[in-house]
Amino acid sequence: MNPIIEPRVEIQLSAHEAVYRALRTRIMHGGMAPGEALTLRGIGEEFKVSMTPAREAVRRLIAEGALTPSASGRVSTPELTSERLEELASIRALLEPELAARALPRAHNALIERLFVFNTSVNEMIVKNDATGYVRTNLEFHRTIYLRAQAPAMLALLETVWLQAGPTMRALYQRLQRDRASDNHIKIIGALKAGDEPGLRLAIRTDVTQGLRMLAT
């Protein structure tokens, strides 16, 4: 008998979905500074799309709080007030320890090894003074844990917070000019290895709020 060969299915993103995802990732990873402006024409030229998909992508990002519209028709990344930073820090302090705790029963050795690799990458970004790379690898470290929580709705809510804070987090890391990462990631990994839920919640809460609250003061 001839083996059954399953047809390969390729998912073709719509133009506006492709633009939306690219801009969303850029903003979340600190690829844009706070208050940096975008125009529909500029987006269309960059991604080689018409005004309609550019407008739809921007509309979705405005709804998520990643972009702020102006009366002139331009949009820009948000410049967060101290009060808004404090609010976002509080949301992270609620969501992220809970996601980490839910992930704890599935924190196997392969996950621990991956987290060590991500933490090495975080330190490499610091040495390179690459603020965008720092934000990206730091989020990858956290997302790798939270995906084990199997709580997609909670993670989706958290990503909107990361999205709104991305440009500000970039500004924070540029200002701090660290020469190495904090010890929080090592404490997180240690708590995961030990199965220590209270220690894990504390380490996560400290890590995710420290930076934003420093910027708010």
C-alpha positions as CSV (number, residue, x, y, z in Angstrom):
1,M,0.0,0.0,0.0
2,N,1.2,3.5,-0.8
3,P,1.5,5.7,2.3
4,I,-1.0,8.4,2.7
5,I,0.6,11.8,2.3
6,E,-1.1,14.6,4.1
7,P,-1.3,17.8,1.9
8,R,0.7,20.6,3.3
9,V,-1.4,23.6,4.3
10,E,0.2,27.0,4.1
11,I,-1.5,29.8,5.9
12,Q,-1.4,33.0,4.0
13,L,-1.8,36.1,6.2
14,S,-4.0,38.9,4.9
15,A,-2.1,42.1,4.3
16,H,-3.5,43.9,7.3
17,E,-2.8,40.9,9.6
18,A,0.8,40.8,8.4
19,V,1.2,44.5,9.0
20,Y,-0.5,44.3,12.4
21,R,1.6,41.5,13.7
22,A,4.9,43.1,12.5
23,L,4.1,46.5,14.1
24,R,2.7,44.8,17.3
25,T,5.9,42.8,17.7
26,R,8.1,45.9,17.1
27,I,6.2,48.0,19.7
28,M,6.1,45.2,22.3
29,H,9.8,44.6,22.0
30,G,10.7,48.2,22.4
31,G,11.5,48.7,18.7
32,M,10.0,52.2,18.9
33,A,10.6,55.0,21.4
34,P,7.9,56.5,23.6
35,G,6.0,59.2,21.5
36,E,7.4,58.0,18.2
37,A,5.1,58.8,15.4
38,L,3.8,56.8,12.5
39,T,1.7,57.7,9.4
40,L,-0.5,55.5,7.3
41,R,1.5,56.5,4.3
42,G,4.8,55.6,5.9
43,I,3.4,52.2,7.0
44,G,2.1,51.6,3.5
45,E,5.4,52.4,2.0
46,E,7.4,50.2,4.5
47,F,5.2,47.2,4.1
48,K,4.3,47.8,0.5
49,V,0.5,47.7,1.1
50,S,-2.4,50.1,0.3
51,M,-3.8,52.5,2.8
52,T,-6.7,50.1,3.8
53,P,-4.6,47.3,5.4
54,A,-2.4,50.0,7.0
55,R,-5.4,51.7,8.5
56,E,-6.9,48.4,9.7
57,A,-3.7,47.4,11.4
58,V,-3.4,50.8,13.1
59,R,-7.0,50.7,14.2
60,R,-6.4,47.4,16.0
61,L,-3.3,48.7,17.7
62,I,-5.1,51.8,18.9
63,A,-7.8,49.6,20.4
64,E,-5.0,47.7,22.3
65,G,-3.5,50.9,23.6
66,A,-0.3,50.4,21.7
67,L,-0.8,53.5,19.6
68,T,-2.4,56.9,20.4
69,P,-4.2,58.9,17.6
70,S,-3.8,62.6,17.2
71,A,-6.1,65.3,15.6
72,S,-3.7,65.6,12.7
73,G,-4.2,62.0,11.7
74,R,-0.8,60.8,12.9
75,V,-0.5,58.1,15.5
76,S,2.3,57.5,18.0
77,T,3.4,55.2,20.7
78,P,2.2,56.2,24.2
79,E,4.2,58.4,26.5
80,L,3.1,56.9,29.8
81,T,2.5,59.0,32.9
82,S,3.8,57.9,36.3
83,E,0.2,56.9,37.3
84,R,-0.2,54.8,34.2
85,L,3.2,53.1,34.8
86,E,2.1,52.3,38.3
87,E,-1.2,50.8,37.0
88,L,0.6,48.6,34.5
89,A,3.1,47.5,37.1
90,S,0.2,46.5,39.4
91,I,-1.5,44.5,36.6
92,R,1.8,42.6,36.0
93,A,2.1,42.0,39.7
94,L,-1.3,40.3,39.6
95,L,-1.1,38.3,36.4
96,E,2.4,37.1,36.1
97,P,2.9,35.4,39.5
98,E,-0.4,33.6,38.9
99,L,0.7,32.4,35.5
100,A,4.0,31.3,36.9
101,A,2.3,29.4,39.7
102,R,0.1,27.6,37.2
103,A,3.1,26.7,35.1
104,L,5.0,25.3,38.1
105,P,3.6,21.7,37.9
106,R,5.0,21.5,34.3
107,A,8.4,23.0,35.0
108,H,10.5,20.1,33.7
109,N,14.2,20.0,33.1
110,A,14.0,21.0,29.4
111,L,12.1,24.2,30.4
112,I,14.8,25.0,33.1
113,E,17.5,24.6,30.5
114,R,15.7,26.9,28.0
115,L,15.4,29.5,30.7
116,F,19.1,29.4,31.4
117,V,19.7,30.0,27.7
118,F,17.3,32.9,27.6
119,N,18.9,34.5,30.6
120,T,22.3,34.2,29.0
121,S,20.8,36.0,26.0
122,V,19.5,38.7,28.2
123,N,23.0,39.3,29.6
124,E,24.5,39.4,26.1
125,M,22.0,42.1,25.1
126,I,23.2,44.1,28.1
127,V,26.8,43.8,27.1
128,K,25.9,44.9,23.6
129,N,23.9,47.8,25.0
130,D,21.0,46.6,22.9
131,A,17.8,47.9,24.6
132,T,15.4,46.4,22.0
133,G,17.2,43.0,22.3
134,Y,17.0,43.3,26.1
135,V,13.2,43.8,26.0
136,R,12.7,41.0,23.5
137,T,14.8,38.4,25.3
138,N,13.4,39.3,28.7
139,L,9.9,38.9,27.4
140,E,10.9,35.6,25.8
141,F,12.1,34.4,29.2
142,H,8.8,35.2,30.8
143,R,6.6,34.0,28.0
144,T,8.4,30.6,27.9
145,I,7.3,30.1,31.6
146,Y,3.8,31.4,31.1
147,L,3.0,29.2,28.1
148,R,3.3,26.2,30.5
149,A,0.4,27.7,32.5
150,Q,-2.0,26.6,29.7
151,A,-4.0,29.8,30.4
152,P,-4.3,31.5,27.0
153,A,-6.9,34.1,28.0
154,M,-4.8,35.3,30.9
155,L,-1.6,35.4,28.7
156,A,-3.5,37.4,26.1
157,L,-4.4,40.0,28.7
158,L,-0.8,40.2,29.8
159,E,0.4,40.7,26.3
160,T,-1.7,43.8,26.0
161,V,0.2,45.2,29.1
162,W,3.5,44.3,27.6
163,L,2.4,45.9,24.3
164,Q,1.5,49.2,26.0
165,A,4.7,49.2,28.1
166,G,7.2,48.2,25.3
167,P,8.5,51.6,24.3
168,T,8.7,52.8,27.9
169,M,10.6,49.6,28.9
170,R,13.1,50.4,26.1
171,A,13.6,53.9,27.5
172,L,14.0,52.4,31.0
173,Y,16.8,50.0,30.0
174,Q,18.6,52.7,28.1
175,R,18.5,54.9,31.1
176,L,19.7,52.3,33.6
177,Q,22.8,51.4,31.7
178,R,23.3,48.1,33.5
179,D,26.4,45.9,33.0
180,R,24.5,42.6,33.9
181,A,21.0,41.4,34.6
182,S,19.5,41.4,38.0
183,D,19.5,38.3,40.1
184,N,15.7,37.9,39.8
185,H,15.8,35.5,36.8
186,I,18.2,33.2,38.7
187,K,15.8,33.3,41.7
188,I,12.9,32.5,39.4
189,I,14.7,29.5,37.9
190,G,15.8,28.3,41.3
191,A,12.2,28.4,42.6
192,L,10.9,26.5,39.5
193,K,13.6,23.8,40.1
194,A,12.7,23.5,43.8
195,G,8.9,23.5,43.2
196,D,8.7,26.5,45.6
197,E,5.5,28.3,44.7
198,P,5.7,31.1,47.3
199,G,9.3,31.8,46.3
200,L,8.4,31.8,42.6
201,R,5.5,34.2,43.1
202,L,7.8,36.6,45.0
203,A,10.6,36.4,42.5
204,I,8.3,37.0,39.6
205,R,6.5,39.9,41.3
206,T,9.8,41.6,42.2
207,D,11.2,41.1,38.7
208,V,8.2,42.4,36.7
209,T,7.5,45.5,38.9
210,Q,11.0,46.7,39.8
211,G,11.7,48.3,36.5
212,L,8.4,50.0,35.8
213,R,8.2,51.4,39.3
214,M,11.8,52.8,39.1
215,L,10.7,54.6,36.0
216,A,7.6,56.0,37.6
217,T,9.5,57.6,40.4
